[in-house]
Amino acid sequence: MIPIYWSAFIVFLILFAMVTVLGFSASRWHRGDLDLIEEWGLAGRRFGTFVTWFLLGGDLYTAYTFIAVPALVYGAGAFAFFAVPYTIVVFPIMYIVMPRLWRVSKQRNYVTAADFVRGRFNSPLLALAVAITGILATMPYIALQLTGIQAVLAAMGLSGHGFLKDLPLVIAFLILAAYTYTSGLRAPALTAILKDILIYVTVIVACIAIPIHLGGYGHIFQVAAAKLPATKGSVILAPKLFTAFSTLALGSAFALLLYPHAVTGTLGAKSGKTIQRNAALLPLYSLALTFIAILGYMAIAAGIHTKDTSLVVPLLFLKTLPTWFAGFAFGAIAIGALVPAAIMAIAAANLFTRNIYREYFASDNGPNREAQIAKIVGLIVILGALFFIVAIPLQYSIYFQTLGGIWILQTVPTIIFGLYTRWFHRWALFLGWLVGMIIGTGMAAAESFKTSIYPLHIGHSVYLAYAGVWAIIVNIVIVVVLSVLFNALNISNGTDDTQEQDYVSEPGEAVGQ
């Protein structure tokens, strides 16, 4: 039985109390009518460069990242570093694509990517497909944030049995649900500032103090290189994994950009130029991620042995750092779970309210009713994720998360292509999405959901690549071929609610940061 580390737990509680106070006080920050969905779900699109930088950083770099990436390095070596190039590649794509989505969304009062799809292609069905894809991919992602909190609680000795085991987790997420309901997107935006400061301090201290404790980086890599080949990986990527590594990085970059929480964080900015400035600055997080990944090698060198790889980083901190600072780091990880979980819940609520509830159940309800429904759905999403992690074995959450990136990637033709042209036919986009979803899911299922890398056999050769990339290739081919066919047959492609100037004109920037 793990003893309770009281000094770590006390520091952890202090930080958790701070983020709770910030979460509830955020409702009075950048004041707006929180009975309007644009204010609750997008904070009135008021965030400037400074706040957006922290919001997107808190959005894209989660507790699951802090726990899972070093754990994968610990078990698989160099292959886990695919996370670094993919978070670098995503920002040039963001610089080009997302300001265009922000501008048309601002001009047409779109709150979600599915809103844009609905207006661009005049297709409720295609918008529904995008909305359902986003919600399905987001739910297990929220649940997996809980693994970060579970890991640090277990490492501090708060494991317990039965209901007591999950009680701290339940309390944390009830608090999250409460301040998300009252403050909307303002809550994760404000708490993201604290979260990222804590994360950066943790990374800087860990990457200086732990190597000193272990005898330097040279020794760390030497020990990791000696031990990894006997398990599953190596510190040098094997040539046979080059294609898998590169396609996983590229596919994940496009998928990350279109996750509902990433779209929500982006649309909360006050201008397209704000998004471009952030795309230039956000690679600083990729630098931090590199050092976070190296923690996996440090754990090997420190002699950490555990069957539960989510405990790799917490156990490393407890073994090599002062206990009170381990509590500081655990607080950073826990807050790193709450911030993105709040944004994800808000994003899922926005999608349900705008693209399912309003479209199919209550199209004549006013904006106040929309906001109220979104708040309630946000609560349900958070509680649903909590049930998911408490009542359902963890591996099922991981299986769904494996599918999440594959699924989101299948919306690239509809959203990204749609931002630049209407030549692609709406029915072709829908059928391409459907086939891509089936193929991607089938490939993941064929690998028992344990990996998103699929070996494609062509003749006597085997090509390892990200299943999402195989699926999106088929998706795009179907979209192009059927668009040619449907356009030639003059099958109606609906009417476009947007105009070209909506995508390029920059509305006046709101006041404030």
Secondary structure per residue as TSV (DSSP state, phi and psi in degrees):
chain	resnum	aa	ss	phi	psi
A	1	M	-	360.0	132.3
A	2	I	-	-76.7	128.3
A	3	P	-	-69.2	156.3
A	4	I	-	-80.4	124.9
A	5	Y	-	-90.2	93.9
A	6	W	H	-66.4	-39.8
A	7	S	H	-63.7	-39.9
A	8	A	H	-65.8	-41.2
A	9	F	H	-66.5	-38.5
A	10	I	H	-65.3	-45.3
A	11	V	H	-61.8	-41.8
A	12	F	H	-57.9	-46.2
A	13	L	H	-63.6	-39.7
A	14	I	H	-61.5	-46.4
A	15	L	H	-65.5	-38.8
A	16	F	H	-65.7	-38.2
A	17	A	H	-63.7	-38.9
A	18	M	H	-62.1	-44.5
A	19	V	H	-70.3	-30.3
A	20	T	H	-65.1	-46.2
A	21	V	H	-61.2	-43.7
A	22	L	H	-62.5	-41.2
A	23	G	H	-60.9	-44.1
A	24	F	H	-76.0	-33.5
A	25	S	H	-75.8	-14.1
A	26	A	G	-64.1	-21.0
A	27	S	G	-62.8	-22.3
A	28	R	G	-98.3	4.9
A	29	W	S	-97.1	134.1
A	30	H	S	50.3	60.1
A	31	R	-	-50.0	139.0
A	32	G	-	-161.3	170.6
A	33	D	-	-80.3	99.7
A	34	L	T	-73.3	2.4
A	35	D	T	-87.8	4.0
A	36	L	S	-109.0	135.7
A	37	I	H	-65.1	-31.6
A	38	E	H	-67.3	-30.5
A	39	E	H	-80.1	-44.4
A	40	W	H	-71.4	-44.8
A	41	G	H	-88.8	-20.2
A	42	L	H	-131.6	7.3
A	43	A	G	56.1	31.7
A	44	G	G	70.7	12.4
A	45	R	G	53.4	49.9
A	46	R	-	-108.6	-7.6
A	47	F	B	-75.6	129.3
A	48	G	-	-86.7	-167.7
A	49	T	H	-59.5	-45.6
A	50	F	H	-62.4	-54.4
A	51	V	H	-66.8	-41.0
A	52	T	H	-62.6	-36.4
A	53	W	H	-60.7	-46.9
A	54	F	H	-68.8	-39.3
A	55	L	H	-63.0	-48.9
A	56	L	H	-68.5	-36.6
A	57	G	H	-63.8	-43.3
A	58	G	H	-68.0	-25.7
A	59	D	H	-76.9	-44.9
A	60	L	H	-92.3	-23.5
A	61	Y	S	-112.4	101.6
A	62	T	-	-107.0	174.4
A	63	A	H	-61.3	-35.4
A	64	Y	H	-60.8	-37.5
A	65	T	H	-62.3	-47.1
A	66	F	H	-62.7	-33.7
A	67	I	H	-89.4	-45.9
A	68	A	H	-78.5	-38.7
A	69	V	H	-64.8	-50.6
A	70	P	H	-62.2	-33.3
A	71	A	H	-64.0	-38.9
A	72	L	H	-69.4	-38.6
A	73	V	H	-62.2	-41.7
A	74	Y	H	-57.6	-36.3
A	75	G	H	-99.8	-28.7
A	76	A	H	-122.5	-3.1
A	77	G	B	71.7	-137.2
A	78	A	G	-61.1	-28.6
A	79	F	G	-59.1	-31.4
A	80	A	G	-64.4	-17.7
A	81	F	G	-75.5	3.0
A	82	F	G	-57.2	-25.6
A	83	A	H	-63.4	-27.4
A	84	V	H	-74.0	-54.9
A	85	P	H	-63.3	-31.6
A	86	Y	H	-69.5	-33.5
A	87	T	H	-79.0	-11.6
A	88	I	H	-85.1	-43.9
A	89	V	H	-63.3	-33.2
A	90	V	H	-63.7	-29.4
A	91	F	H	-76.9	-36.7
A	92	P	H	-61.4	-36.6
A	93	I	H	-64.5	-43.6
A	94	M	H	-59.2	-43.2
A	95	Y	H	-58.6	-37.5
A	96	I	H	-84.9	-45.3
A	97	V	H	-88.6	-47.7
A	98	M	H	-69.2	-32.5
A	99	P	H	-61.3	-33.8
A	100	R	H	-66.4	-41.6
A	101	L	H	-66.0	-39.9
A	102	W	H	-62.2	-43.8
A	103	R	H	-63.8	-47.2
A	104	V	H	-69.1	-33.2
A	105	S	H	-68.2	-38.7
A	106	K	H	-66.4	-44.7
A	107	Q	H	-65.3	-36.1
A	108	R	H	-106.5	8.0
A	109	N	T	59.8	39.0
A	110	Y	-	-81.9	138.4
A	111	V	-	-105.9	-24.2
A	112	T	S	-131.3	165.5
A	113	A	H	-64.6	-33.7
A	114	A	H	-66.8	-30.9
A	115	D	H	-58.0	-45.4
A	116	F	H	-61.1	-45.8
A	117	V	H	-60.9	-41.5
A	118	R	H	-60.6	-44.1
A	119	G	H	-75.0	-37.5
A	120	R	H	-70.1	-42.0
A	121	F	H	-110.8	0.7
A	122	N	-	51.8	45.3
A	123	S	-	-134.4	96.8
A	124	P	H	-58.3	-34.2
A	125	L	H	-66.7	-43.9
A	126	L	H	-65.8	-39.8
A	127	A	H	-63.9	-39.2
A	128	L	H	-63.2	-40.3
A	129	A	H	-60.6	-44.0
A	130	V	H	-65.4	-42.6
A	131	A	H	-64.5	-46.5
A	132	I	H	-64.4	-40.7
A	133	T	H	-58.2	-45.8
A	134	G	H	-63.5	-43.7
A	135	I	H	-66.7	-44.8
A	136	L	H	-61.6	-39.1
A	137	A	H	-75.1	-27.2
A	138	T	H	-81.6	-37.9
A	139	M	H	-55.6	-53.5
A	140	P	H	-66.9	-25.7
A	141	Y	H	-64.1	-41.0
A	142	I	H	-63.8	-45.1
A	143	A	H	-58.7	-38.5
A	144	L	H	-71.2	-20.6
A	145	Q	H	-62.8	-30.4
A	146	L	H	-65.2	-24.9
A	147	T	H	-63.1	-31.5
A	148	G	H	-63.7	-45.3
A	149	I	H	-67.4	-42.4
A	150	Q	H	-58.3	-42.3
A	151	A	H	-63.1	-45.8
A	152	V	H	-72.5	-34.5
A	153	L	H	-64.2	-43.0
A	154	A	H	-64.6	-40.7
A	155	A	H	-65.1	-32.4
A	156	M	T	-80.5	-2.4
A	157	G	T	95.5	9.3
A	158	L	-	-96.5	52.3
A	159	S	-	-84.0	-53.1
A	160	G	-	66.5	-171.0
A	161	H	S	-139.2	149.5
A	162	G	T	59.5	-133.3
A	163	F	H	-64.0	-35.1
A	164	L	H	-62.8	-28.6
A	165	K	H	-62.8	-38.6
A	166	D	H	-96.3	-7.5
A	167	L	H	-57.7	-47.6
A	168	P	H	-59.9	-37.3
A	169	L	H	-65.3	-42.9
A	170	V	H	-61.8	-44.7
A	171	I	H	-61.3	-45.1
A	172	A	H	-59.6	-42.8
A	173	F	H	-82.1	-21.9
A	174	L	H	-68.2	-39.2
A	175	I	H	-64.3	-43.4
A	176	L	H	-58.5	-45.9
A	177	A	H	-61.3	-40.2
A	178	A	H	-66.0	-48.6
A	179	Y	H	-77.9	-22.0
A	180	T	H	-67.9	-40.9
A	181	Y	H	-61.8	-43.7
A	182	T	H	-80.6	-32.7
A	183	S	H	-111.9	-16.7
A	184	G	T	64.1	-145.8
A	185	L	T	-66.2	-19.9
A	186	R	H	-61.8	-34.2
A	187	A	H	-62.8	-55.8
A	188	P	H	-66.0	-27.8
A	189	A	H	-65.6	-44.9
A	190	L	H	-71.8	-43.5
A	191	T	H	-71.1	-22.7
A	192	A	H	-62.7	-31.0
A	193	I	H	-63.7	-48.1
A	194	L	H	-63.1	-43.7
A	195	K	H	-58.7	-46.4
A	196	D	H	-71.6	-33.6
A	197	I	H	-61.8	-45.0
A	198	L	H	-62.8	-42.0
A	199	I	H	-62.7	-47.2
A	200	Y	H	-63.2	-42.3
A	201	V	H	-61.1	-43.6
A	202	T	H	-61.0	-46.6
A	203	V	H	-64.3	-45.0
A	204	I	H	-61.8	-47.7
A	205	V	H	-64.7	-45.8
A	206	A	H	-61.6	-40.0
A	207	C	H	-81.2	-4.3
A	208	I	H	-104.4	-50.7
A	209	A	H	-72.3	-41.9
A	210	I	H	-66.6	-46.1
A	211	P	H	-59.8	-35.5
A	212	I	H	-61.8	-42.7
A	213	H	H	-65.4	-32.9
A	214	L	H	-96.8	-1.9
A	215	G	T	98.8	16.3
A	216	G	-	99.5	163.5
A	217	Y	H	-65.6	-34.8
A	218	G	H	-58.5	-45.4
A	219	H	H	-66.1	-40.0
A	220	I	H	-59.0	-49.3
A	221	F	H	-68.5	-33.1
A	222	Q	H	-64.7	-45.7
A	223	V	H	-66.3	-42.5
A	224	A	H	-62.8	-41.9
A	225	A	H	-64.1	-33.5
A	226	A	H	-74.7	-34.3
A	227	K	H	-92.5	-31.5
A	228	L	G	-65.8	-42.6
A	229	P	G	-57.3	-25.6
A	230	A	G	-77.1	-10.8
A	231	T	T	-109.7	-103.3
A	232	K	T	-121.2	-11.3
A	233	G	-	-151.2	-159.8
A	234	S	B	-156.3	165.0
A	235	V	S	-77.5	-11.1
A	236	I	S	-114.5	128.6
A	237	L	-	-68.3	129.5
A	238	A	-	-69.3	139.7
A	239	P	G	-54.1	-32.9
A	240	K	G	-67.3	-14.9
A	241	L	G	-99.1	1.2
A	242	F	H	-58.0	-47.2
A	243	T	H	-66.2	-42.9
A	244	A	H	-61.1	-44.7
A	245	F	H	-61.0	-49.3
A	246	S	H	-70.6	-40.6
A	247	T	H	-70.6	-34.4
A	248	L	H	-65.8	-40.9
A	249	A	H	-65.7	-46.8
A	250	L	H	-68.7	-46.6
A	251	G	H	-62.9	-40.3
A	252	S	H	-65.4	-33.3
A	253	A	H	-63.0	-48.4
A	254	F	H	-65.7	-38.7
A	255	A	H	-66.4	-44.8
A	256	L	H	-57.8	-39.2
A	257	L	H	-62.9	-31.0
A	258	L	H	-102.8	1.8
A	259	Y	S	-58.7	141.9
A	260	P	H	-54.6	-37.0
A	261	H	H	-68.9	-32.5
A	262	A	H	-69.3	-41.3
A	263	V	H	-63.4	-43.9
A	264	T	H	-62.3	-46.0
A	265	G	H	-60.7	-37.4
A	266	T	H	-70.5	-44.2
A	267	L	H	-70.2	-13.9
A	268	G	T	-76.3	-9.5
A	269	A	B	-69.3	159.9
A	270	K	S	-89.4	-9.1
A	271	S	-	-164.1	163.3
A	272	G	H	-65.2	-33.8
A	273	K	H	-65.9	-34.7
A	274	T	H	-60.4	-41.5
A	275	I	H	-64.6	-41.5
A	276	Q	H	-64.7	-40.5
A	277	R	H	-63.2	-39.0
A	278	N	H	-67.9	-36.6
A	279	A	H	-61.8	-30.2
A	280	A	H	-78.1	-29.4
A	281	L	H	-94.6	-27.3
A	282	L	T	-64.4	-22.6
A	283	P	H	-56.7	-14.6
A	284	L	H	-58.5	-32.4
A	285	Y	H	-67.7	-31.9
A	286	S	H	-66.3	-34.8
A	287	L	H	-62.8	-44.5
A	288	A	H	-62.6	-39.4
A	289	L	H	-62.2	-35.0
A	290	T	H	-58.4	-46.3
A	291	F	H	-70.8	-33.5
A	292	I	H	-61.5	-41.8
A	293	A	H	-63.2	-38.1
A	294	I	H	-64.9	-19.2
A	295	L	H	-56.2	-28.7
A	296	G	H	-63.0	-42.2
A	297	Y	H	-67.0	-37.7
A	298	M	H	-61.9	-38.5
A	299	A	H	-64.2	-37.8
A	300	I	H	-63.3	-46.9
A	301	A	H	-65.8	-30.0
A	302	A	T	-80.7	-4.5
A	303	G	T	75.8	30.4
A	304	I	-	-74.9	127.8
A	305	H	-	-128.1	119.3
A	306	T	-	-156.5	141.3
A	307	K	S	-76.9	-27.1
A	308	D	-	-91.2	98.1
A	309	T	G	-66.2	-17.0
A	310	S	G	-67.3	-14.6
A	311	L	G	-91.9	-1.4
A	312	V	H	-57.6	-52.7
A	313	V	H	-67.9	-49.1
A	314	P	H	-56.6	-42.3
A	315	L	H	-67.0	-36.1
A	316	L	H	-61.7	-45.6
A	317	F	H	-63.4	-43.0
A	318	L	H	-65.3	-31.6
A	319	K	H	-81.2	-30.7
A	320	T	H	-114.6	-11.7
A	321	L	S	-120.7	158.3
A	322	P	-	-55.6	144.5
A	323	T	H	-59.4	-39.3
A	324	W	H	-64.5	-36.6
A	325	F	H	-73.6	-30.8
A	326	A	H	-59.5	-39.0
A	327	G	H	-63.2	-37.5
A	328	F	H	-60.8	-47.0
A	329	A	H	-65.0	-38.6
A	330	F	H	-65.3	-37.0
A	331	G	H	-62.5	-40.4
A	332	A	H	-62.2	-42.0
A	333	I	H	-66.3	-43.3
A	334	A	H	-64.6	-44.6
A	335	I	H	-65.4	-32.7
A	336	G	H	-66.1	-14.1
A	337	A	H	-88.6	-40.3
A	338	L	H	-69.8	-39.2
A	339	V	H	-62.5	-58.0
A	340	P	H	-65.5	-32.6
A	341	A	H	-60.8	-39.4
A	342	A	H	-65.0	-44.9
A	343	I	H	-64.0	-41.2
A	344	M	H	-63.2	-42.2
A	345	A	H	-63.7	-42.1
A	346	I	H	-63.5	-43.3
A	347	A	H	-62.6	-44.4
A	348	A	H	-64.3	-38.9
A	349	A	H	-64.9	-41.0
A	350	N	H	-60.5	-44.9
A	351	L	H	-62.1	-47.1
A	352	F	H	-62.6	-45.9
A	353	T	I	-67.0	-47.5
A	354	R	I	-78.2	-36.0
A	355	N	I	-112.9	-4.8
A	356	I	I	-123.0	-58.3
A	357	Y	I	-62.9	-52.6
A	358	R	H	-68.5	-36.7
A	359	E	H	-72.2	-38.6
A	360	Y	H	-116.3	-14.0
A	361	F	T	-120.8	-38.4
A	362	A	-	-150.5	66.4
A	363	S	T	-67.3	-20.5
A	364	D	T	-95.2	1.9
A	365	N	-	-72.8	148.1
A	366	G	-	-79.2	176.0
A	367	P	H	-63.5	-30.7
A	368	N	H	-65.1	-40.6
A	369	R	H	-65.8	-38.4
A	370	E	H	-58.4	-47.3
A	371	A	H	-62.6	-40.6
A	372	Q	H	-63.8	-43.3
A	373	I	H	-63.3	-42.4
A	374	A	H	-60.7	-41.7
A	375	K	H	-61.6	-44.7
A	376	I	H	-65.3	-43.7
A	377	V	H	-63.9	-38.0
A	378	G	H	-57.7	-42.7
A	379	L	H	-61.6	-45.4
A	380	I	H	-62.1	-40.8
A	381	V	H	-62.2	-45.6
A	382	I	H	-64.4	-45.1
A	383	L	H	-66.6	-34.9
A	384	G	H	-64.5	-41.5
A	385	A	H	-64.5	-38.3
A	386	L	H	-63.0	-44.7
A	387	F	H	-61.0	-39.9
A	388	F	H	-57.1	-44.9
A	389	I	H	-82.1	-29.4
A	390	V	H	-81.5	-41.3
A	391	A	H	-98.4	-19.0
A	392	I	S	-115.6	135.6
A	393	P	-	-52.5	142.5
A	394	L	H	-57.1	-35.1
A	395	Q	H	-61.1	-26.2
A	396	Y	H	-70.7	-35.1
A	397	S	H	-62.6	-42.6
A	398	I	H	-65.9	-38.1
A	399	Y	H	-60.2	-46.0
A	400	F	H	-66.9	-34.8
A	401	Q	H	-67.0	-35.7
A	402	T	H	-58.0	-41.0
A	403	L	H	-72.8	-29.7
A	404	G	H	-54.2	-49.9
A	405	G	H	-65.0	-38.5
A	406	I	H	-61.8	-45.0
A	407	W	H	-65.4	-49.6
A	408	I	H	-59.3	-37.0
A	409	L	H	-60.2	-27.3
A	410	Q	T	-73.6	-6.9
A	411	T	T	-91.9	-1.3
A	412	V	H	-58.1	-49.1
A	413	P	H	-59.4	-40.7
A	414	T	H	-68.5	-46.3
A	415	I	H	-85.7	-57.2
A	416	I	T	-71.9	-48.2
A	417	F	G	-61.2	-39.8
A	418	G	G	-63.8	-24.0
A	419	L	G	-69.1	-19.0
A	420	Y	T	-114.6	-22.9
A	421	T	-	-155.2	152.7
A	422	R	S	-107.9	12.9
A	423	W	-	-63.6	-37.1
A	424	F	S	-68.2	131.8
A	425	H	-	-78.1	142.0
A	426	R	H	-62.1	-36.9
A	427	W	H	-71.9	-33.2
A	428	A	H	-65.2	-41.0
A	429	L	H	-63.5	-41.5
A	430	F	H	-65.9	-45.7
A	431	L	H	-68.3	-36.8
A	432	G	H	-62.9	-43.4
A	433	W	H	-59.6	-46.1
A	434	L	H	-62.4	-46.8
A	435	V	H	-66.0	-40.8
A	436	G	H	-60.8	-41.1
A	437	M	H	-63.3	-42.9
A	438	I	H	-66.6	-46.2
A	439	I	H	-66.0	-46.9
A	440	G	H	-61.2	-43.4
A	441	T	H	-65.3	-40.8
A	442	G	H	-63.0	-40.5
A	443	M	H	-65.3	-43.0
A	444	A	H	-63.5	-40.4
A	445	A	H	-64.7	-36.6
A	446	A	H	-63.7	-26.0
A	447	E	T	-97.8	16.8
A	448	S	T	58.6	27.9
A	449	F	T	60.2	14.6
A	450	K	S	-84.8	-16.6
A	451	T	-	-152.5	155.3
A	452	S	S	-99.2	6.2
A	453	I	E	-91.7	128.2
A	454	Y	E	-120.4	128.8
A	455	P	E	-83.6	110.1
A	456	L	E	-91.9	123.4
A	457	H	E	-93.7	117.9
A	458	I	E	-124.7	108.7
A	459	G	T	63.9	-125.6
A	460	H	T	-98.9	7.3
A	461	S	E	-106.8	151.8
A	462	V	E	-122.6	127.1
A	463	Y	E	-116.0	118.1
A	464	L	E	-88.2	126.5
A	465	A	E	-157.7	163.9
A	466	Y	E	-61.3	127.8
A	467	A	H	-57.9	-34.7
A	468	G	H	-61.9	-33.9
A	469	V	H	-72.3	-43.4
A	470	W	H	-56.7	-43.8
A	471	A	H	-67.6	-40.1
A	472	I	H	-71.7	-29.2
A	473	I	H	-62.5	-47.7
A	474	V	H	-63.0	-42.6
A	475	N	H	-54.3	-51.2
A	476	I	H	-66.0	-40.6
A	477	V	H	-59.7	-45.4
A	478	I	H	-62.5	-43.8
A	479	V	H	-59.9	-45.0
A	480	V	H	-67.5	-49.5
A	481	V	H	-62.7	-47.2
A	482	L	H	-71.1	-29.5
A	483	S	H	-64.8	-43.1
A	484	V	H	-58.9	-46.4
A	485	L	H	-65.6	-50.4
A	486	F	H	-67.2	-36.2
A	487	N	H	-68.0	-37.6
A	488	A	H	-66.2	-32.3
A	489	L	T	-85.8	0.5
A	490	N	T	58.0	35.0
A	491	I	-	-72.2	133.0
A	492	S	-	-55.5	132.8
A	493	N	-	-108.8	18.0
A	494	G	-	72.4	-175.7
A	495	T	-	-113.5	148.8
A	496	D	-	-95.7	121.0
A	497	D	-	-79.2	-12.6
A	498	T	-	-98.4	164.1
A	499	Q	-	-125.8	158.1
A	500	E	H	-57.4	-37.9
A	501	Q	H	-67.5	-20.1
A	502	D	H	-62.4	-28.1
A	503	Y	H	-88.8	-18.8
A	504	V	H	-117.4	-22.9
A	505	S	-	-81.4	140.3
A	506	E	-	-102.7	109.5
A	507	P	-	-61.7	159.9
A	508	G	-	-59.1	135.3
A	509	E	-	-71.4	141.5
A	510	A	-	-72.1	159.8
A	511	V	S	-83.2	141.9
A	512	G	-	103.1	161.1
A	513	Q	-	-101.0	360.0
